[in-house]
Amino acid sequence: MKNIIVITGGSKGIGKALAKKYADNDYLVFSIARNTCPINDVHSIQGDLSNPENIEAYFTSILQIVNLKKVSSFTLILNAGSLGTIGNIEKNPLNSIQKTVQLNLTGPLLFSSIFIEKLKEATFEKKIISISSGAAIKPYAGWSVYCSTKAGVDMMTRTIAEEQKTLVNGVKVNAIYPGVVETNMQETIRNSPEKDFKNVQRFIDLKEKEELYTPDFVADKIYNLDCENVLETGAIVDLRNL
Ligand SMILES: NC(=O)c1ccc[n+]([C@@H]2O[C@H](COP(=O)([O-])OP(=O)(O)OC[C@H]3O[C@@H](n4cnc5c(N)ncnc54)[C@H](OP(=O)(O)O)[C@@H]3O)[C@@H](O)[C@H]2O)c1
């Protein structure tokens, strides 16, 4: 019997650390991102998730590899994300808004829909874990699209939990705020001009004071939360509060 995990954005940052953690613990791991995941034994599917049309084909290709009769758990980690254009909303052009919403919110909604529908008869344990952000509940000037999409991911989590919790073979859904984590995304934040992102100094200070989490630390925390199975469905957890 095998535990299966599909991670969006497993090529770098938090997603790569998660792919390593689960692969080291004998899960069959799939990453979907534009670049391949450099971790041995992780199956990489290369694709641009800001084009959600392709998500069904990616998931179908995974189901062709997995023998569902020999699965004990199947988890989807919705991790791929982007800040989009940093700057007040009037600086965000249509194309950037569309791509960011599609990657951060439309994709997770559609992937959840496909995951739930295609595995609806399966009796093994099924989970969807979204990597959300404290930006879902704290407005940061310059991040209107990012904050909006993460707030959407939180409400997606709570709503799907309501839909699934009374079903016999329902999917468990949770969202996690990982804290401030040293990844390419943080580098982008620290390099933002203050005119576009007035909170930039806070993130520079966190880096200088060495207060950022490492991706490996965050992956360990998420893995443990997942394995301990302590979260109620619909719960949204900030790792900084654990
Ligand atoms: N770092 C933080 O402090 C922090 C804080 C709160 C929440 N988060 C959340 O954590 C998640 C991971 O972020 P991270 O910090 O690890 O960022 P990262 O290092 O920039 O990694 C982002 C991941 O998303 C993938 N991705 C980006 N655009 C994509 C696209 N168009 N199609 C497919 N995959 C795409 C990237 O893969 P490719 O480039 O290979 O496509 C990469 O694997 C995000 O949802 C982010 O919002 C991060």
The ligand as an SDF file (V2000), in Angstrom:
LIG
                    3D

 48 52  0  0  0  0  0  0  0  0999 V2000
    7.8470   32.4780    1.3760 N   0  0  0  0  0  0  0  0  0  0  0  0
    6.9840   33.0200    2.2320 C   0  0  0  0  0  0  0  0  0  0  0  0
    7.3780   33.7860    3.1480 O   0  0  0  0  0  0  0  0  0  0  0  0
    5.5310   32.6940    2.1430 C   0  0  0  0  0  0  0  0  0  0  0  0
    4.6850   33.2300    3.1240 C   0  0  0  0  0  0  0  0  0  0  0  0
    3.3240   32.9410    3.0680 C   0  0  0  0  0  0  0  0  0  0  0  0
    2.8290   32.1230    2.0650 C   0  0  0  0  0  0  0  0  0  0  0  0
    3.6790   31.6370    1.1100 N   0  0  0  0  0  0  0  0  0  0  0  0
    3.0850   30.7800    0.0740 C   0  0  0  0  0  0  0  0  0  0  0  0
    3.8320   29.5830   -0.0580 O   0  0  0  0  0  0  0  0  0  0  0  0
    3.7010   29.0720   -1.3880 C   0  0  0  0  0  0  0  0  0  0  0  0
    5.0730   28.7310   -1.9220 C   0  0  0  0  0  0  0  0  0  0  0  0
    5.8280   29.9260   -2.0190 O   0  0  0  0  0  0  0  0  0  0  0  0
    7.4180   29.9670   -1.9180 P   0  0  0  0  0  0  0  0  0  0  0  0
    7.7470   30.9910   -0.9160 O   0  0  0  0  0  0  0  0  0  0  0  0
    7.9760   28.6020   -1.8000 O   0  0  0  0  0  0  0  0  0  0  0  0
    7.7210   30.6310   -3.3360 O   0  0  0  0  0  0  0  0  0  0  0  0
    8.7550   30.2780   -4.5010 P   0  0  0  0  0  0  0  0  0  0  0  0
   10.0540   29.8400   -3.9450 O   0  0  0  0  0  0  0  0  0  0  0  0
    8.6740   31.4320   -5.4050 O   0  0  0  0  0  0  0  0  0  0  0  0
    8.0940   28.9810   -5.1750 O   0  0  0  0  0  0  0  0  0  0  0  0
    6.8760   29.0880   -5.8540 C   0  0  0  0  0  0  0  0  0  0  0  0
    6.5410   27.7380   -6.4680 C   0  0  0  0  0  0  0  0  0  0  0  0
    5.3510   27.9250   -7.2430 O   0  0  0  0  0  0  0  0  0  0  0  0
    5.6060   27.5020   -8.5700 C   0  0  0  0  0  0  0  0  0  0  0  0
    4.9460   28.3450   -9.5370 N   0  0  0  0  0  0  0  0  0  0  0  0
    4.9910   29.7050   -9.6290 C   0  0  0  0  0  0  0  0  0  0  0  0
    4.3470   30.1060  -10.7320 N   0  0  0  0  0  0  0  0  0  0  0  0
    3.9080   28.9610  -11.3500 C   0  0  0  0  0  0  0  0  0  0  0  0
    3.1900   28.7120  -12.5410 C   0  0  0  0  0  0  0  0  0  0  0  0
    2.7830   29.7180  -13.3430 N   0  0  0  0  0  0  0  0  0  0  0  0
    2.9010   27.4380  -12.8720 N   0  0  0  0  0  0  0  0  0  0  0  0
    3.3200   26.4260  -12.0750 C   0  0  0  0  0  0  0  0  0  0  0  0
    3.9910   26.6050  -10.9410 N   0  0  0  0  0  0  0  0  0  0  0  0
    4.2880   27.8630  -10.5920 C   0  0  0  0  0  0  0  0  0  0  0  0
    7.1170   27.6350   -8.7450 C   0  0  0  0  0  0  0  0  0  0  0  0
    7.5580   26.7090   -9.7410 O   0  0  0  0  0  0  0  0  0  0  0  0
    8.1160   27.1260  -11.1940 P   0  0  0  0  0  0  0  0  0  0  0  0
    8.7530   28.4700  -11.0740 O   0  0  0  0  0  0  0  0  0  0  0  0
    9.0420   26.0060  -11.5060 O   0  0  0  0  0  0  0  0  0  0  0  0
    6.8970   27.1130  -12.0570 O   0  0  0  0  0  0  0  0  0  0  0  0
    7.6370   27.2390   -7.3800 C   0  0  0  0  0  0  0  0  0  0  0  0
    7.8040   25.8530   -7.2800 O   0  0  0  0  0  0  0  0  0  0  0  0
    2.9720   30.1560   -2.1830 C   0  0  0  0  0  0  0  0  0  0  0  0
    1.6100   29.8180   -2.3270 O   0  0  0  0  0  0  0  0  0  0  0  0
    3.1160   31.3840   -1.3090 C   0  0  0  0  0  0  0  0  0  0  0  0
    2.0660   32.2980   -1.5070 O   0  0  0  0  0  0  0  0  0  0  0  0
    5.0050   31.8940    1.1330 C   0  0  0  0  0  0  0  0  0  0  0  0
  1  2  1  0
  2  3  2  0
  2  4  1  0
  4  5  1  0
  4 48  2  0
  5  6  2  0
  6  7  1  0
  7  8  2  0
  8  9  1  0
  8 48  1  0
  9 10  1  0
  9 46  1  0
 10 11  1  0
 11 12  1  0
 11 44  1  0
 12 13  1  0
 13 14  1  0
 14 15  2  0
 14 16  1  0
 14 17  1  0
 17 18  1  0
 18 19  2  0
 18 20  1  0
 18 21  1  0
 21 22  1  0
 22 23  1  0
 23 24  1  0
 23 42  1  0
 24 25  1  0
 25 26  1  0
 25 36  1  0
 26 27  1  0
 26 35  1  0
 27 28  2  0
 28 29  1  0
 29 30  1  0
 29 35  2  0
 30 31  1  0
 30 32  2  0
 32 33  1  0
 33 34  2  0
 34 35  1  0
 36 37  1  0
 36 42  1  0
 37 38  1  0
 38 39  2  0
 38 40  1  0
 38 41  1  0
 42 43  1  0
 44 45  1  0
 44 46  1  0
 46 47  1  0
M  CHG  2   8   1  16  -1
M  END
$$$$
